Amino acid sequence: MSGSVQETVARAQGALGRRLPAILLGLVVVAIFATVQAGRDPWHTLFVDPLINFLVLFNNVLLGQFGLAIILFTVFMRLLTLPLTVRQFQSTKAMSAIQPKVQEIQKKYKDPKRRQEELMKLYREAGVNPLGCLMPMLIQFPVWIALYRALIVLVGGVPEAVVDLSQHLYPWPYLYSAIPLEQHFLWLNLGRPDTTFVLPILVGVTTYLQQKVSTTSSVATSPEQQQMNQTLNLMMPLMFTWFTLAVPSGLGLYWLVSNIISVGISYFVYGRRGIDWRRVLLPFPEPATTARGAGKPTSAKRGEHERRRRGKR
Amino acid sequence: MATIPFPDTKVSRAWSRRRWLALAFLAASLALAAACAAAASPRGWAPPVVSQDQLFVSLEAGRLSAYAREGDGWRFLWRFPPQGNNNVRPQAFYGAPIVTDNAIYAGGYDGTVYAVDRAQGTLLWRFDTGGPIIAPLAFDPASGTVYAASDDGRVYALDAGNGSLRPGWPFRTGEGIWARPLLDGHTLYVASLDGRLYALDATSGSRLWDVEVGAGLISDPVLAGGTIVVGAADRRLYAVDVAQRALKWPAPPRAENWFWAEPLVVGDTVYAPNLDGTVYAVALNDGSVRWTFVAENPVRARPLLAGDVLVVVDREGVVYGLDAATGNEVWDSRPALLDRALADPIPFGDRVLLTTQNGGLFLLDPGSGQVQRITLPRP
């Protein structure tokens, strides 16, 4: 009896989990509609302004330490979007698990229509939605963009930014009396780029780790995808290092903390064995086969072996 | 037998994709970096100064230009810092420059006070403070002292001749200072973000007295009839009785946003614009609100009385002419400036000079509200 109740609860939880992104998306659409009807700018009213005020609130709670407020706020936001992030990672993981079969189908069926049918059949049987990793990501995009906008308004530091900020604060004395915010944290001036290069390098390294963890934990379907992963692994850290050199350090601090949390979530989702740390720490992938090491297992093969071993267990 | 490798179409296709991907990332990174950098870079809102038929204006961020009046037009004199000088980077000017017979003094957002030769535009001296200078400078012609308040929380008194720090200075407050030091005789009043109004001995830099207001003081203070009026971060407008050394109004008027603009006091009325877009006319003796006028956008610039017309400029560049007695709108210039306007309007003969954030310079007829763009010769 209790077993059936547990099953029912588990089924209900599963159904809710599956529908969570759609429910959230629906709520957001309704809220946007209501805001537009009220004659207000939905982007700022629903996304940017609440984030700005939350950040100022955290700043006050942490006794005016705005650097700590950014760290705490980043952790808070990542926790808030954790179910979506975990779902995204799990979908990616599930897609990776069936990649050998996907490749098999792609090789076997030359007719695109038939190939598509077989692929859909495989996805159905495996209980995987190929768009499953996209939906949570799409929902998080507005949050990320709003967060960037909020941080830029808050840590801009320049008087023009403070004039803009005044238009986003809620009419609570606890919030608006805290302005201007303390811009110094550790060696950083949060309103200015870090000229010591320490923060940009840290952001670059953590972006690299985050990229490598997420790409080595999935199996690339084709050489093109492998090359694309390689390009991403190099481009993203360089890009974010460069950004951090140009933007206020407060934004760099957000990226740093966010990257560290992402690596942590990857570790949590994929597990210690799911992440091939040798591949993570190597800047370039080892060649698939070499003259000497032809018999040695490649990383992809090792991953497959690991999956089979775990499947048996 | 050696074979000649043929180009692998798959590999070249992949390489092509990589290149496109790299280009897309590069474009995205450029766009994001530009957006972020633009959001964080100071522009400044120093109003222009007209002295002896010469115009000193900062229409580009961190640059000050001088022009001489010639008939109906202007002739370019100099620009500071000159083109190609990378050692001097003021970043932006937020306060109007102090113009004397021989020199121009300006505080840069880079935290430096610059003294520039009035005739040549060359650097005479510079003095570095510990933080950005947002507050306009104050000048005492009698003692030849330039007073600079910095975001490092200190007030510096500098010898106008050589830029050396006067003995006994700087004076340190508990927070940054964004408001102009106010000189009255031998007393220098300093409104600090630490929530106190300080009265200092202008010569020795010693504290005479101070008043705890409670919230960070953000606007330039103004002195009228023994009362200092100043806006604070708690969205209230405060009056300090100098003789009593205490707050004057029992219930300081409170708005929906900060009083950042310097209030204008005419007779017994204080005209105080607010970032909530409202202009408040307040009685100087008791702080009661006589009338309000609601502009379309926030107002950061100080209003200006031209005849009977109170000229108000809002952040989006809409200029309003108000009846100073009633607050009724006489005219508006919509949509004249088509740019952000944060700098104070200044009188220019019987007209008004206005500047905008993207380097526009305008002449306003306060009688009709007609606005005319001034085109200055390029350096």
Interface residues (C-beta under 8 A of the other chain):
Chain A: Y148 I152 V153 V155 G156 G157 V158 P159 E160 A161 V163 S166 Q167 P171 P173 Y176 S177 I179 P180 G191 R192 P223 E224 Q227 M228 T231 L232 M235 M236 M239 W242 F243 A246 V247 P248 L251
Chain B: K10 V11 R13 A14 W15 R17 R18 L21 A22 F25 A28 S29 L32 A33 C36 A37 A39 A40 S41 P42 R43 W45 A92 Y94 Y109 I134 G176 W178 L193 A215 G216 A233 D234 R235 E256 N257 W258 W260 L275 P298 R300 R315 L342 Q357
